Amino acid sequence: MSSKIHADYNGIITKKDLRKVFWRSIPMEHAWNYERMMHSGYCFAMLPVLKKLYPKKEDYIDALKRHMELYNVTPYISTLPLGISVAMEEKRAEDPGNFDTDSISNVKTAFMGPLSGIGDAIYWGTIRIIAMSIGVSLAIKGSILGPILFWLTFNIPNFGIRYIMTFLGYKFGAEVTTKLEASGMMEKVMRAASILGLTVAGALTAEMVYLSIPIQIGMGEETTTIQEILDGIVPGLLPLALFGIVYVIFKKKKCSPIVMMFILMALGIAGAYFGFLG
Amino acid sequence: MSTAIQAILLGVLVMLSNAEWFLGTCFIQRPLILGPLTGLIMGDMEAGIIMGATMELAFAGATSIGGYDPPDMISGTILGVAFAINSGQGPEMALTLGIPIATIMLAISNSIGYPILQIFAHICDRNIEEGKDKAFQRNFILSGFVAWGVTTPLLLPLAFYFGTDKVTSIMGSIPEFVSTGMDIAGGLLPAMGFAMLAQMIMKKDVVPFFFIGYFVVAYSGISTTGVALLAVLILAVMFTMNKGRALSSEPVVKVETKGDGLDEF
């Protein structure tokens, strides 16, 4: 589509830039919080690339904001979605007129759930267990090799795969977007990505937003809780309602995020004090 | 080494292990690593290694998958091992002493740490809004260290110096509803993160898919990988059905835009 992109185009993002993304991905979970999880870590890792791609200040700020949205993934493979994001941002910066900017968030989101599933199984479920059994079996006899081997067995894959994933993610993202542009399939695939991303976002909302009303009603054997009644109608109604309310409030710009944050925290504490939430 | 110096060194060790997430979630806060380091401070490294191994097994299930918090292994391990070595007891003693402390410390550090991170997140937003990327990076790095640095690194040395009984009774006087309330808030706050994300990716013509993802999980509890697979299959069906009809210039994926009950969107 764009005349600027031809077969031997190498991009403006260099190996050095990608290495920077790798180093900056290390504190990914440093500011993890319940509201948007790894958002600031992701943005922190993307920052130098965005600064390079968007010399105009407004574009740069918009790009930073894009990567301040909720994100969560097994930290050890976070460089894979980061690499893909870098490739997509690069394509967008090349040709802002034709690139669907929202697709960057859509693709990121679509990867969030499945990648975490795989990553958690490999790192927490497998590598950690292997490292632990090696470490504990030696350490229980008092050998210093136990802790050392434990740390190395876990961290060589941690940092090694994290490093490789940066380049794989970028290569994958760049190749796929270039091919799609050439074949004219871009629009269709980006639409598919938006559907996939939104489905995963819905699934994650159901998984991570939690509230219940444990207030009891009825007497004797008839005792039941409001939550049980609600679950009997449609499960997950309350978290969905909460999501809907917050969504509408934000959409109408009735309330700033920081005020909303305090409201939700106060609601949690009041709920615990009076016992209407659990 | 005097008890006061040991207490200070243990505080430094807590601070160091709080850098876990800054250093790539690299497991320096696992009992297997903290045990020997505590042993070193207490003057019996070998005992520290063995106790660390025992506690590692006890905390085997403690990982932060998908945002659920493990008990505070850091203070549990350090205090448990330190007291056990001091009193000349074995690894079982480290466990008995460590676990209750771990539970209390977790409640306190979470009640203070998460709100701090929350506030910093919004300061970072403002920095970005104003184009101050240096301030954003500084606040990002500061946030994690401040949030986890103001509680355990100060409380743990005190607990070590004055003994667990005193500290546990003081800590126990903090009303329970505060920490329960923070747990509940932990379930409410993601609604905000997803609502903000949805502002960006929720387009009118694809809205039903959000609800497909939501209710599939709400009803069945299958993993998000399963939901993603389902979405890919739905897309495949849409693609083939459209292909059979006509190869027009229209987008291949066409979605029903009208759904009932979605008027609010």
HADDOCK unambig.tbl for C-alpha pairs under 7 A between the chains (distance, minus, plus):
assign (segid A and resid 26 and name CA) (segid B and resid 22 and name CA) 6.68 0.50 0.50
assign (segid A and resid 26 and name CA) (segid B and resid 23 and name CA) 5.96 0.50 0.50
assign (segid A and resid 26 and name CA) (segid B and resid 24 and name CA) 4.22 0.50 0.50
assign (segid A and resid 27 and name CA) (segid B and resid 21 and name CA) 5.78 0.50 0.50
assign (segid A and resid 27 and name CA) (segid B and resid 22 and name CA) 4.11 0.50 0.50
assign (segid A and resid 27 and name CA) (segid B and resid 23 and name CA) 5.79 0.50 0.50
assign (segid A and resid 27 and name CA) (segid B and resid 24 and name CA) 5.24 0.50 0.50
assign (segid A and resid 28 and name CA) (segid B and resid 24 and name CA) 6.79 0.50 0.50
assign (segid A and resid 29 and name CA) (segid B and resid 21 and name CA) 5.31 0.50 0.50
assign (segid A and resid 30 and name CA) (segid B and resid 21 and name CA) 4.68 0.50 0.50
assign (segid A and resid 30 and name CA) (segid B and resid 22 and name CA) 4.94 0.50 0.50
assign (segid A and resid 30 and name CA) (segid B and resid 144 and name CA) 5.36 0.50 0.50
assign (segid A and resid 31 and name CA) (segid B and resid 117 and name CA) 6.34 0.50 0.50
assign (segid A and resid 31 and name CA) (segid B and resid 140 and name CA) 6.68 0.50 0.50
assign (segid A and resid 31 and name CA) (segid B and resid 143 and name CA) 6.24 0.50 0.50
assign (segid A and resid 31 and name CA) (segid B and resid 144 and name CA) 4.97 0.50 0.50
assign (segid A and resid 33 and name CA) (segid B and resid 114 and name CA) 6.37 0.50 0.50
assign (segid A and resid 33 and name CA) (segid B and resid 117 and name CA) 6.27 0.50 0.50
assign (segid A and resid 33 and name CA) (segid B and resid 118 and name CA) 6.43 0.50 0.50
assign (segid A and resid 34 and name CA) (segid B and resid 186 and name CA) 5.66 0.50 0.50
assign (segid A and resid 34 and name CA) (segid B and resid 189 and name CA) 5.75 0.50 0.50
assign (segid A and resid 34 and name CA) (segid B and resid 190 and name CA) 5.72 0.50 0.50
assign (segid A and resid 35 and name CA) (segid B and resid 189 and name CA) 4.73 0.50 0.50
assign (segid A and resid 35 and name CA) (segid B and resid 190 and name CA) 4.60 0.50 0.50
assign (segid A and resid 35 and name CA) (segid B and resid 192 and name CA) 6.17 0.50 0.50
assign (segid A and resid 35 and name CA) (segid B and resid 193 and name CA) 4.93 0.50 0.50
assign (segid A and resid 36 and name CA) (segid B and resid 190 and name CA) 6.56 0.50 0.50
assign (segid A and resid 36 and name CA) (segid B and resid 193 and name CA) 4.70 0.50 0.50
assign (segid A and resid 40 and name CA) (segid B and resid 140 and name CA) 6.79 0.50 0.50
assign (segid A and resid 44 and name CA) (segid B and resid 137 and name CA) 6.66 0.50 0.50
assign (segid A and resid 61 and name CA) (segid B and resid 128 and name CA) 6.36 0.50 0.50
assign (segid A and resid 61 and name CA) (segid B and resid 129 and name CA) 6.67 0.50 0.50
assign (segid A and resid 61 and name CA) (segid B and resid 131 and name CA) 5.97 0.50 0.50
assign (segid A and resid 64 and name CA) (segid B and resid 128 and name CA) 6.98 0.50 0.50
assign (segid A and resid 69 and name CA) (segid B and resid 197 and name CA) 5.74 0.50 0.50
assign (segid A and resid 70 and name CA) (segid B and resid 193 and name CA) 5.51 0.50 0.50
assign (segid A and resid 70 and name CA) (segid B and resid 194 and name CA) 6.71 0.50 0.50
assign (segid A and resid 70 and name CA) (segid B and resid 197 and name CA) 6.20 0.50 0.50
assign (segid A and resid 102 and name CA) (segid B and resid 201 and name CA) 6.59 0.50 0.50
assign (segid A and resid 105 and name CA) (segid B and resid 201 and name CA) 6.97 0.50 0.50
assign (segid A and resid 106 and name CA) (segid B and resid 201 and name CA) 6.35 0.50 0.50
assign (segid A and resid 113 and name CA) (segid B and resid 224 and name CA) 5.20 0.50 0.50
assign (segid A and resid 113 and name CA) (segid B and resid 225 and name CA) 6.03 0.50 0.50
assign (segid A and resid 114 and name CA) (segid B and resid 224 and name CA) 5.97 0.50 0.50
assign (segid A and resid 114 and name CA) (segid B and resid 225 and name CA) 4.16 0.50 0.50
assign (segid A and resid 114 and name CA) (segid B and resid 228 and name CA) 6.79 0.50 0.50
assign (segid A and resid 117 and name CA) (segid B and resid 225 and name CA) 6.32 0.50 0.50
assign (segid A and resid 136 and name CA) (segid B and resid 53 and name CA) 5.08 0.50 0.50
assign (segid A and resid 139 and name CA) (segid B and resid 49 and name CA) 5.71 0.50 0.50
assign (segid A and resid 139 and name CA) (segid B and resid 50 and name CA) 5.59 0.50 0.50
assign (segid A and resid 139 and name CA) (segid B and resid 53 and name CA) 5.75 0.50 0.50
assign (segid A and resid 140 and name CA) (segid B and resid 50 and name CA) 4.70 0.50 0.50
assign (segid A and resid 140 and name CA) (segid B and resid 53 and name CA) 5.62 0.50 0.50
assign (segid A and resid 141 and name CA) (segid B and resid 50 and name CA) 6.59 0.50 0.50
assign (segid A and resid 142 and name CA) (segid B and resid 46 and name CA) 5.24 0.50 0.50
assign (segid A and resid 142 and name CA) (segid B and resid 47 and name CA) 6.98 0.50 0.50
assign (segid A and resid 142 and name CA) (segid B and resid 49 and name CA) 5.58 0.50 0.50
assign (segid A and resid 142 and name CA) (segid B and resid 50 and name CA) 5.21 0.50 0.50
assign (segid A and resid 144 and name CA) (segid B and resid 49 and name CA) 6.85 0.50 0.50
assign (segid A and resid 147 and name CA) (segid B and resid 32 and name CA) 5.62 0.50 0.50
assign (segid A and resid 147 and name CA) (segid B and resid 33 and name CA) 5.60 0.50 0.50
assign (segid A and resid 155 and name CA) (segid B and resid 26 and name CA) 6.35 0.50 0.50
assign (segid A and resid 188 and name CA) (segid B and resid 251 and name CA) 6.20 0.50 0.50
assign (segid A and resid 188 and name CA) (segid B and resid 252 and name CA) 6.42 0.50 0.50
assign (segid A and resid 188 and name CA) (segid B and resid 253 and name CA) 6.89 0.50 0.50
assign (segid A and resid 192 and name CA) (segid B and resid 235 and name CA) 6.89 0.50 0.50
assign (segid A and resid 195 and name CA) (segid B and resid 206 and name CA) 6.13 0.50 0.50
assign (segid A and resid 195 and name CA) (segid B and resid 209 and name CA) 6.38 0.50 0.50
assign (segid A and resid 196 and name CA) (segid B and resid 228 and name CA) 6.63 0.50 0.50
assign (segid A and resid 196 and name CA) (segid B and resid 231 and name CA) 5.86 0.50 0.50
assign (segid A and resid 196 and name CA) (segid B and resid 232 and name CA) 6.93 0.50 0.50
assign (segid A and resid 198 and name CA) (segid B and resid 201 and name CA) 6.77 0.50 0.50
assign (segid A and resid 198 and name CA) (segid B and resid 202 and name CA) 6.79 0.50 0.50
assign (segid A and resid 198 and name CA) (segid B and resid 209 and name CA) 6.16 0.50 0.50
assign (segid A and resid 198 and name CA) (segid B and resid 210 and name CA) 5.15 0.50 0.50
assign (segid A and resid 199 and name CA) (segid B and resid 209 and name CA) 4.97 0.50 0.50
assign (segid A and resid 199 and name CA) (segid B and resid 210 and name CA) 4.71 0.50 0.50
assign (segid A and resid 199 and name CA) (segid B and resid 212 and name CA) 6.47 0.50 0.50
assign (segid A and resid 199 and name CA) (segid B and resid 213 and name CA) 4.47 0.50 0.50
assign (segid A and resid 199 and name CA) (segid B and resid 231 and name CA) 6.72 0.50 0.50
assign (segid A and resid 200 and name CA) (segid B and resid 213 and name CA) 6.00 0.50 0.50
assign (segid A and resid 200 and name CA) (segid B and resid 224 and name CA) 6.43 0.50 0.50
assign (segid A and resid 200 and name CA) (segid B and resid 227 and name CA) 6.68 0.50 0.50
assign (segid A and resid 200 and name CA) (segid B and resid 228 and name CA) 5.99 0.50 0.50
assign (segid A and resid 201 and name CA) (segid B and resid 210 and name CA) 6.62 0.50 0.50
assign (segid A and resid 202 and name CA) (segid B and resid 210 and name CA) 4.43 0.50 0.50
assign (segid A and resid 202 and name CA) (segid B and resid 211 and name CA) 6.06 0.50 0.50
assign (segid A and resid 202 and name CA) (segid B and resid 213 and name CA) 4.52 0.50 0.50
assign (segid A and resid 202 and name CA) (segid B and resid 214 and name CA) 4.30 0.50 0.50
assign (segid A and resid 203 and name CA) (segid B and resid 213 and name CA) 4.31 0.50 0.50
assign (segid A and resid 203 and name CA) (segid B and resid 214 and name CA) 4.50 0.50 0.50
assign (segid A and resid 203 and name CA) (segid B and resid 217 and name CA) 5.67 0.50 0.50
assign (segid A and resid 203 and name CA) (segid B and resid 224 and name CA) 5.98 0.50 0.50
assign (segid A and resid 203 and name CA) (segid B and resid 227 and name CA) 6.86 0.50 0.50
assign (segid A and resid 204 and name CA) (segid B and resid 224 and name CA) 6.74 0.50 0.50
assign (segid A and resid 205 and name CA) (segid B and resid 194 and name CA) 6.55 0.50 0.50
assign (segid A and resid 205 and name CA) (segid B and resid 214 and name CA) 6.64 0.50 0.50
assign (segid A and resid 206 and name CA) (segid B and resid 214 and name CA) 5.23 0.50 0.50
assign (segid A and resid 206 and name CA) (segid B and resid 217 and name CA) 6.12 0.50 0.50
assign (segid A and resid 206 and name CA) (segid B and resid 218 and name CA) 5.85 0.50 0.50
assign (segid A and resid 207 and name CA) (segid B and resid 217 and name CA) 6.92 0.50 0.50
assign (segid A and resid 208 and name CA) (segid B and resid 187 and name CA) 6.80 0.50 0.50
assign (segid A and resid 208 and name CA) (segid B and resid 190 and name CA) 6.48 0.50 0.50
assign (segid A and resid 209 and name CA) (segid B and resid 187 and name CA) 5.11 0.50 0.50
assign (segid A and resid 209 and name CA) (segid B and resid 188 and name CA) 5.84 0.50 0.50
assign (segid A and resid 209 and name CA) (segid B and resid 190 and name CA) 5.51 0.50 0.50
assign (segid A and resid 209 and name CA) (segid B and resid 191 and name CA) 5.59 0.50 0.50
assign (segid A and resid 210 and name CA) (segid B and resid 187 and name CA) 4.40 0.50 0.50
assign (segid A and resid 210 and name CA) (segid B and resid 188 and name CA) 6.08 0.50 0.50
assign (segid A and resid 211 and name CA) (segid B and resid 187 and name CA) 6.19 0.50 0.50
assign (segid A and resid 211 and name CA) (segid B and resid 188 and name CA) 6.58 0.50 0.50
assign (segid A and resid 235 and name CA) (segid B and resid 218 and name CA) 5.79 0.50 0.50
assign (segid A and resid 235 and name CA) (segid B and resid 219 and name CA) 6.18 0.50 0.50
assign (segid A and resid 236 and name CA) (segid B and resid 218 and name CA) 5.39 0.50 0.50
assign (segid A and resid 242 and name CA) (segid B and resid 191 and name CA) 6.71 0.50 0.50
assign (segid A and resid 243 and name CA) (segid B and resid 191 and name CA) 4.96 0.50 0.50
assign (segid A and resid 243 and name CA) (segid B and resid 192 and name CA) 6.98 0.50 0.50
assign (segid A and resid 243 and name CA) (segid B and resid 195 and name CA) 6.14 0.50 0.50
assign (segid A and resid 246 and name CA) (segid B and resid 192 and name CA) 6.31 0.50 0.50
assign (segid A and resid 246 and name CA) (segid B and resid 195 and name CA) 6.26 0.50 0.50
assign (segid A and resid 247 and name CA) (segid B and resid 195 and name CA) 4.73 0.50 0.50
assign (segid A and resid 251 and name CA) (segid B and resid 199 and name CA) 6.99 0.50 0.50
assign (segid A and resid 258 and name CA) (segid B and resid 122 and name CA) 6.31 0.50 0.50
assign (segid A and resid 264 and name CA) (segid B and resid 185 and name CA) 6.23 0.50 0.50
assign (segid A and resid 264 and name CA) (segid B and resid 188 and name CA) 6.40 0.50 0.50
assign (segid A and resid 264 and name CA) (segid B and resid 189 and name CA) 6.44 0.50 0.50
assign (segid A and resid 265 and name CA) (segid B and resid 182 and name CA) 6.88 0.50 0.50
assign (segid A and resid 265 and name CA) (segid B and resid 185 and name CA) 5.10 0.50 0.50
assign (segid A and resid 268 and name CA) (segid B and resid 181 and name CA) 4.62 0.50 0.50
assign (segid A and resid 268 and name CA) (segid B and resid 182 and name CA) 6.23 0.50 0.50
assign (segid A and resid 268 and name CA) (segid B and resid 184 and name CA) 5.03 0.50 0.50
assign (segid A and resid 268 and name CA) (segid B and resid 185 and name CA) 4.46 0.50 0.50
assign (segid A and resid 269 and name CA) (segid B and resid 177 and name CA) 6.58 0.50 0.50
assign (segid A and resid 269 and name CA) (segid B and resid 178 and name CA) 5.95 0.50 0.50
assign (segid A and resid 269 and name CA) (segid B and resid 181 and name CA) 3.75 0.50 0.50
assign (segid A and resid 269 and name CA) (segid B and resid 182 and name CA) 6.36 0.50 0.50
assign (segid A and resid 271 and name CA) (segid B and resid 181 and name CA) 6.73 0.50 0.50
assign (segid A and resid 272 and name CA) (segid B and resid 177 and name CA) 5.30 0.50 0.50
assign (segid A and resid 272 and name CA) (segid B and resid 180 and name CA) 6.04 0.50 0.50
assign (segid A and resid 272 and name CA) (segid B and resid 181 and name CA) 4.92 0.50 0.50
assign (segid A and resid 273 and name CA) (segid B and resid 177 and name CA) 5.41 0.50 0.50
assign (segid A and resid 278 and name CA) (segid B and resid 184 and name CA) 6.47 0.50 0.50
